[in-house]
Amino acid sequence: MLDTVNPLFEFLLRQGDNTLILGHRTSEWCGVGPALEEDIALANTALDLIGQTQLWLDYAAEVEGKGRSTNDLAFLRDAYAFRNILMLEVPNEDFGRTLMRQFLFDAFQVPWLTLLQDSTDQRVSDIAVKSLKEALYHLERSRGTVISLGDGTEESNRRMQQALSFLWPYSGEVFCDDEIDYAMAKVKVAPLPSEIRSIWLETVEGAFNLAYLIKPEGDFAHSGGRAGVRHTEHLGHMLATMQVLQRSYPGAKW
Amino acid sequence: MVVYCDTNTKQIWDWLDTIPDPEIPVISIVDLGVVRDVDIERGAVKVTITPTYSGCPAMGVIAMDIDTELAKHGIKNLELKTQISPAWTTDWLSEKGRSRLERYGIAPPQAAGGPSRCPRCRSEKVEKISQFGSTACKAQWRCKECLEPFDYFKCI
């Protein structure tokens, strides 16, 4: 695999695609949030994620060096060229599942970006420092909301438990080290993702206890998104919406 | 064409200080700490800016406003650079900016993580409504004394 791909490019796509796909999913709430404050919070979170995407994909485009722009990477790649984890592309379903997913992701992103600050790659380190400030803020909100909804009414607890049960088998993919991760760890651009699983577990288990939610059994993880070998059927539908403008009017600007 | 001596970046800073932030027009982009550096090199003016939040939609407008304002003063040779490191922090808000924010009804950022008082009635009895607000850099709070909701400039 490493003979045919540039591991740094792949690594950067994974970072940027995670924030892009979650950013777009989150933006789907714009205008239809359950309350005005939540609608605004979701839109702001999406905005931060898309901003971070720009930083990652700007660098990815430079590293690739094939003349593709940041926008080309975001809007002109097909599903199998995306490197995001599957958890981020599944549909929002309801507000509870959206926030549960955000929490599972934020709980990973905070320790991950914290370690990326020490990357030997200065640009990766700079992006991590900038993104971490926003991720910390996101985690504060997503953790708080998961706890409030879990420890809320019977209905809200039931739906949060349902969301957790659905998302749990998707939450492990991010920790499955592969050749790209080994290559990045070797040159100290990034740590191995598996190294932060215990920190992540501590964060999520702590919140589940306060939220009266039961952590599902099992460590099985749906995977394939990070490597680009398998995506859910949902990604293509999402891209159809996200990319339609650039596909129909190539190069359109405003 | 105005005459400016090669080292006079002070004048450029003063001009930039007249450019209002597109989303919070009571403070300037200099007050906000978005302008990081001004340099003059062989007749070219170099201005370095940094985004408050990575997705701040105002950056494009800020760049355009800088271009327009400096062109008014005869500066045609402008190089605009965006940098993300060091990452923007609310510590860079000027004192002038902080007091203008409060006068406008936006509580300035506090290290404690919440506003010290209501920007309208000065009561210290305030509570959070939402961690996010009308722009990426603000949160929504409410005064329990005068009952008015108000914006709080998030501390990051």
Interface residues (C-beta under 8 A of the other chain):
Chain A: E37 E38 I40 A41 N44 T45 L47 D48 L49 I50 G51 Q52 Q54 L55 S125 D126 I127 V129 K130 S131 K133 E134 Y137 E140 R141
Chain B: P51 Y53 S54 G55 C56 P57 I84 S85 P86 A87 I129 S130 Q131 F132 G133 S134 A136 Q140 K154 I156
